[in-house]
Amino acid sequence: MRSNHSATGASRHRAIAALLACAAAALIVPASPLQADEAQPFRLCADPTNLPFSSDSSSKPGFYVEIGQALAQALGRPIAYDWYKSYFGKRTVRVTLLGKQCDAMIGLPRSADFMGPAVIFSDVFAKEGYALVATKGAAVGGIDGLKGKRVAVQFASTPQNLLASRDDIQKVTVLSPEEGMQALDQGRADVAFIWGPVAGWLNKTSYGGRYQIELTEGEGLSWDAAIGFAKASTELRDRVNAVLPQLQGKIGELAVKYGLPGGAPVRFGAAPTPAPVTTGTGSGAGVAQVANVVATETKGDAVAPGLEAVGAGKEIFNGTCAHCHGPDAIQSERKIDLRLLRHRYGDEMREKYLTTVQEGRPNKGMPAWKEVYTEDQVNSIYSFLLTVQVESND
Ligand code: HEC
């Protein structure tokens, strides 16, 4: 699940446009005299607000963006960016990469399950996964090391499922890796079992490196990160594979720069049940995190004529909102159960819905969507939510 440091300021998109222009000018370092076809920019899709992976800041552009820059240089091509919001989910990959708006997306999970065969992959350049975060010296070393501890797990994540059946481990449910780190910092949890790259980044940037971070490994816990291309781009993919080995040293340095956890991973058994948000993806919520896209979506729901809005709204909901609010809005945590909107707000339901969705509640983990979705789309989600209202969720 993507973290929720969200809300696009109104100014940001303008800033991005300006930045794109500078970035294109500043970051190009062609390696050799260019052939006509070589001068084509290497176009990278990246999220402007997703550190440690990517950002539109020129001083700290992120792990993936810097890999992209090194790659472009090795290919002797200038770099260009197509910034996208990863909240769009797999739709992002469809619209940007498969829509030919860019040539490559760095950090997709190398798995045929992930949008294969439409998407093809480079060789693996890094391993990413959930990690155990604890005070230095308190090495956890495996699931039994968590016995008797209070462990922060993100809602609907593989770690939450993995620990669900363990009565001897107390779970502290959080909605984001940021909140997991806070729980640790405020003494509400002894260990945070959260998305490693974000934990590493926060540890480095906000917590002065005071926590130790152990990478984990196991089904649904870790993934091989690769570069994704549209299936027609085999030639580019092969050229990228040819230069990747010479970039591994640089990639290792960048991993350190961005605080990504390294070292030998702690092995865990397979998760007993797939996370609820993983319907149809096969590899779990974390795939979304490697990809930095939300891997949830509904496919081919038959929609009766006249119910297009409901169907469209449901698709957006399941692709974007479901990873926090539950697939089809089914959610046991009352505070974020959107089936209770009418029960909660009565006649003011529509107004509350619109304000919350448009402005978000950034300090509570609800992103603002007004820059992401049109009014029609927001209304179609509302139409869908109207079909699922209940009086009580138990
Ligand atoms: C990153 C997680 C996340 C995502 C994604 C998300 N939300 Fe939320 N949403 C929240 C949280 C957390 C709250 C509760 C905030 C609070 O405590 O006031 C919330 C609250 C809401 C509320 C108000 C609920 C109430 O009873 O007051 C609405 C409406 C809502 N979200 C709609 C949506 C829609 C529609 C989408 C998709 C376009 C969406 N949310 C995506 C986290 C998320």
Boltz pocket constraint, residues with backbone or C-beta under 6 A from the ligand:
constraints:
  - pocket:
      binder: B
      contacts: [[A, 2], [A, 3], [A, 4], [A, 175], [A, 316], [A, 317], [A, 320], [A, 321], [A, 322], [A, 323], [A, 324], [A, 325], [A, 334], [A, 335], [A, 336], [A, 337], [A, 338], [A, 340], [A, 341], [A, 344], [A, 352], [A, 353], [A, 356], [A, 357], [A, 361], [A, 364], [A, 365], [A, 366], [A, 367], [A, 369], [A, 381]]
      max_distance: 6.0
